[in-house]
């Protein structure tokens, strides 16, 4: 479990740094895909809620340090998404196209709603932008890239866990 977690963190760290540094070149109307979300959902679904939330926490910390958001904003968001994504582990057959699209679309909607809830706690009004053009572009972008990212992580990522070993 520790080896898989270290591999997860290395993959997510590389994707988070690449996303913050290089992804602007493929932006559509200023919106980029959330590759960290795609990778996190895939890894959490393959390895369960514990690895999902730990990977999400590490991904969130990296994003917190590379963005202007308050420390802990992305950490809480990614930790929760990693845990919820991990709850699907061994619960469904993962079709190579449709299930990744559904999982990532649900995670994208959850991310935006949860971010609006967190922002609302701090008095920031995000209700107007939750279902804006930016949201729908990111949702479409993430859904289109989901099968590709899931397929790539099947080739290079850590293998899914089989059962529990103490």
N, C-alpha and C positions, 0 to 999 in steps of 0.2 A: 504494500500500500504506500509506503514512503517513497519508493522509487517512482511509482506512477504519479504521485503528487508532485515530486520534483520535476518530472518531465512536463506535467501539466503547467506548472508555474513557469518553466522556461519557455514553453510554447506561448502562453498567454502574455508573458513579459515581452517577448519578441513582437507579437502582434500588436500589443498596446503601444509600444514605442514606434513601430512602423505606422500605425494608425495616426498617431499624433504628429508624426514628422512628414510622411510621404503621401497620405491618402487624399490630400487636396487636389491632386492632379486628375482624379477621376470623379470629382464632385459633379452632381447634377443640381443646378440651381443653388449651389452653395451647400448642398447636403451630401454627406459621405455615408457609406454603409458603416454599421457598427460591427466591425469584424471581431472585436473582443466579445461581444454578445453572442455572435455565431459560434465562435470557438468554445465559449463557456457553456452554452446550451448543449453542444455536441459532447463535450467531455463529461459534463454532469449527467447527461442521459446515459452515457456508456458506463460510468463508474459509480453512480449513486450519489445520494445527498451529502455524505460526509466529504468526499473528495470534491464534489461540486461547490459546496459552500467554502471550503478552504481555498480552492482555486479562485472562486469569485472574490473572496476577501483579498487575496494577493493581487488579482487583476484590478480591483477597486483601489487599493493602495497605490499601485503604479499610476493609475489614471488620476488619482487625487494629487500626486506629486508632479504630474506633467500637465496639469490643467489649472485654471484659476478658480475652480470650485472650492467650497469649504472642505477642509480635511474631514474625511469620513463620509461625505455625500456619496461618492461612487462606491466606496467600500460597503456601505450598507445596502446600496442598490444591487451591486454585483453579488454580494453574499446571499441576499434573498433570492435572486434569480438562480444562482447556482444550487441552492437548496431545493427550490421548487422544481427546477429542471431535473435534478437528481431523483426526485420522487417518481419519475417515469421509468427509472431503471428497472429492467426485467418486468415491466408491466405491459409492454406492447411490442409488437413486431415492427421493426424499423424498416419501412419501405425506403428504397434509396432516393425517392423523389418527393412523394407527398407528405410523409411524416416529418422530414426536416423542415419543409415549408410551413406546416402547421405549427410545429414546436417553436420555430423562430418567429413566426407571426404572432403567436400568443405571447412569447417572451418580449417582443417589441412593444406590444400593447401594454403589457404589464409594466415594462420599464417606464413608459411615458406616464401611465397613471400613478405609479408609485413615486416617480420623480415629482409629479404635481402635488401629491400628498405631502411629501417631505418639504417641498418648497412652501406649501400652504402653512405648515407648522411654523416656518420662519417668516411668514407674512409676505411671501413673494407670490404674486398672482400669476399662475401659469395656466389657468383654466382656458384662456383665449388661444393658447398655442398648442394645447394638447391634441386637438383634432384639426390642425392647420395643414397647409400645403407641405410644410417641412415633415410633419408626422407621416403623411401618406407617401411622400417620396422615400423616406427612410424605410417605411414598412415594405414598400415594393422592392426597393434595393436589397434589403435583407432577405426577403422571401426568394428573390431570384438567385441570390448567391448561396442560399442555404444548402441545396444539394451538392454544390461544388465543394464547399467547405467541409461538409460531412464526409464526402468521398475522399478528399485530401487527408483529412485527419484519420480516416480508416487506414490509409496507407502509411502515414508517418507517425501517428500518435500512439500512446501506450494502449495495450490491449485491454479490453473490458475485463472487469473482475468476474470471476466465477465463484460464487458462494462467498463464505466468510471464513478466513483463516485467522485464528488468534495469534 
